[in-house]
Amino acid sequence: MDLEELTTSSATDPTPVDHQRLMLLGADLQRAWTSAGVTSEAKKRIVRTLIDEIVVRIEDSTLDLVIRWHGGAHSALKVGKNRSGQHRWSAEGETIDLVRVPARQMPDRAIASVLNRAGKTTGRGNGWTQSRVCSLRNHNEIPAYREGERQERGEVTLDEAATGSVCQPIDRAPSDQRWSTFGEPAL
């Protein structure tokens, strides 16, 4: 019997013959686990065949596991707990930092454009959209940009400064032209 026959068999407990053949596969478990035709059901059967019991003790941010294998051997394992909402598809920390900085300076659609131009992708490898940036901000408690917020802080973009749309002359002397980004006259 080969791996394919074991994976299609409907019995939940292996027969002594199946057990012996599985033990032979156990000598090369890596090959048995990663073979092309192995289904998730077959992998579950392999795990059920090898593991008798798993005991978990929950600590603050970790899980302490004791795996009791068929045959009586034990293995201890300590793994970190996922935060609420955390999963394997989370965006990289670097990407989160890239969103945190401009989040108070530009709307989510503009941030998505910046991330896409920088070649950054979501945790699933997708491009960024306005709703994906919004979701990332909300999940990481990053405040959203509010229209007019930059102007209230007295900030301008390079484009606004270059066009002079926010600049006013503050000294009318021909030899000394100075500009204010705040639009207030010089004293």
N, C-alpha and C positions, 0 to 999 in steps of 0.2 A: 504494500500500500504506500502511495506517495503522498505528498503534501496536499495535492488536489483532492484525492479521495478523502483525506481527513477533514478537509474544509467543507466538503459537501455532505458528509455523514450527518444524520439527524440526531444521533444519540447525544444526550447531554453529558453522561459519564462515559469515559472511554473504557472499552473492553480491555482485558489484559493484553491482547495483541496490539490494539491501538496504543496502549500505554507504552509498550516496548518500542513500537515504531516512533512514537513521540520522543522517547528517550534518545533514540538515534538522531532524530532531528535536533535534540537539545545539544548535541555535540557541536552543531553549527547553527545555533539559535539565530544569529545575525542573518544568515541566509534564509532561514525559514521565515523570519519576521519581515524581511525586505523583498522577498520574491514578488514578481510582478502580479501574480494572480491572487495574492493573499487578501482576503476581505477583512473588514473590521470584525465580522462575526468569528472568523477563524482566529484572529488575534485574541479576541475575548476568550475563546475556548483554550488557547494556549495558556493565557494568564490563569484561567480557572484550573487548568491542569497543574500548573507549577506552584500556585500560591494557595495555601490553606486558609490563611486569615491575615487581615491587616488591622492592627490596633492603632488608633489615632488619639493623641492627646493634644488638645488645642491650647497653645500659649498665646500671649498677647499678639505677636506678629508672626509667629511660626507654628508649624504643625510638626509634632514629633511622631514619627511613624515607626512601628515595629512590624516587619513583614515576617510571618511564619510560613516557611516553605514546606511543601509536602516532603516528608522525610525528616522533619524536625528542626532543621537549621533556621536561625533567625538572622535578620538584617535590620539594623537601625538606620533611619533616614530622617534628616531634618530639612524641611523646606519652608520658604517664606510664604505667608498667606497673601493672596491677592487682596488689594483694597477693593472696596465696594465699587463695582463697575469696571474694574481692571480686567483686561483679557489679553490674550496673546497678539491681538491685532492693534494694540495701542501705538500711537505715533511715537517717534523717537523723542527723547528729552531735548535734543538740539532743535527739533522742529517746534516743540512747545516754547522754547526760549525765543525762537524767531517770531512766533506769534505774539508773545508777551510784550515785546518792545513796541511794535507798531500798533498794538490794539487800542491805545489811547490817542493815536494820531490819524488813523484811517479806518474806513468801514471794512467789514468782513470780505466784501467782494474784491476790494483792492488788495487786501492781505492774501487772498487766494491767488490773485494774479502774481504777486511777488513770489509766493512759495512755488508756483508752477514754473516761473522763469528761473528760479534757483534750482530747479530739478528735484525738489522735495516731493515726496509722495505720502499718502496716508499709510496707516499701519497695514492696510490690505494692498498697498501698491497702487491705489487710484490717484488721479489728479485731484487738486483741491477745488472746491466750489464754495460759494458763500455759505451754504448750509453746513458743509463739513467744517469750515473754520468756526462757525457759530457753535457747533456741537463740541469742538475741541476746547473753545474758550469756556463754555459752560461747564464741561467736565473738569477743567483745571482751575475753575473759579477765577478766570481772567475777565476783568470788566470790559464791557463793550464801548466802542467809540460812540460818542453822542455828537450829533451835528452841531457845529458852532463851538465845540469844546476847545479846540486849538486857539480860536480867536479870543476866547475868554482868558486864556493863559498868555495871550500876546505872542503866539507862535504863528509863523507863516511857512509855507512850503517854498522850495526853491523856485518853482514856477511862478508863484505869487510874487516873490521878491524880484524875479527877473522881469516880469511885466510891469512892475511898479504899481500894480493895482492897489497895493496897501501902503505905498510909500508916499509921504508928503514932504516937501522941502521944509527944513526947519530954520534955515538961515538964508536970507535972500541976497546976501552980499555976493557979487559975481565971482570974487576970488575964493570964496569959501562955501561951496554948496555941500550941505550935509543933509542926510535923509533919515527919517525916523520910521521904523516899521510899526510904531504905535500910533502914528498919525497925530502926535501932539506937537505943537510948535515949540521951538527952543526958546529958552529965556534969555 
